[in-house]
């Protein structure tokens, strides 16, 4: 018990700061990635063969771009775009420096999840609205997005869990957060208790996010 109290007294402020930095990285990156990824996912669906905005070239280019970015592991992408990150935000360290690679890594992922969710919507429902002369932008909002809400929520939940894992890897370049804490203290200084605490907190975060996503998805299915 004495060891536990000593650990709390010594490390609680440091761990609290790391949790806050991780939350900042995840929330900011998720918000920007959703703004980019959701429209990209919609565009991937609508430009497919037989869809409202069918365009072979636009679809093929977007599809290839998403596949290329998604094929690069995050830790490689992180180092590969360091010059671009430096050019864009003026730094490659800290929370600010890791937002750019996190967004580039996550936005195509969300786009692909969105595409899968929207393709699950019954094509008969969409075609019925098209036959009634409803404009495409209204069908996107009132039919596609509405019908796919539970699946979209689950997709964003998966993206959030992936982001939490990516922020932990970003600790290798001094991004801060729980990954940085585990690397600097748990690995380099061999503070085993810090490593255990970091892993425990990450498990709690992932479980919490997944449970919330499952709950809201189930609620939307009942509406």
Phi, psi and omega in degrees: 000322180295322179295321179296315181296321178296320179297314180299314182297322184278321192251345184303314179298321181294315180294321179300316178297319180295319178297318180297318179296319177297317179298319179298313181299315184292312185292315181294314181295319180296317181297311181294319181295323179292320178298323179275319189284323182295310176299324179296320177296319178297317180296323178298324180286313187287340180265001176293165178300130177086001180263175189301319182250040185311124178206107187300318185289315179299315181296315182296319180294313179297317180298318179294317181299314179297317181295320181297310182295320182289342181278350181266121177300147187300321185294327177285316178302321181304313181280326184297323185257019179305316178299320179294319178298316178300318181294322187280315186241358174083002178205158177240007180238168180075180181300317182299321184288341183258351181298318183300305179297327179295320180292315180298326180286323190268325185302313178295328178296315178295321179302316180293321177295321178297316179302314180298319181295315183291329179289344178283343180293134182303120182296333179297323179296314181296317182295328178295318178293321179296321180295333179277000178083017179290136182292151185302318183297328177286324178294321179301312186283313189271342182244297186298303183294323182292313182292330185265006186307311181300319180291324178295318179299316178296323178296316178294329176295316178298319179296322180294317178297319177297322178296319180300317178295322181293321179296328177294319178292328181296344177300339180293338179250024175073033181283347186085186179086188185293325178297317178296319179298314180295322182289310186288315184265316183288320184265302185292320181260000178053047171272091188299321181298323179294319178298313179299316181297319180296314179298318180299315181295319179297320178297316179298317180299312182295316179298319180295314180297316181295319179296317178297317179298316178298320182296309183292326177296317179296321178297318181293328178295329182282337182289000000 
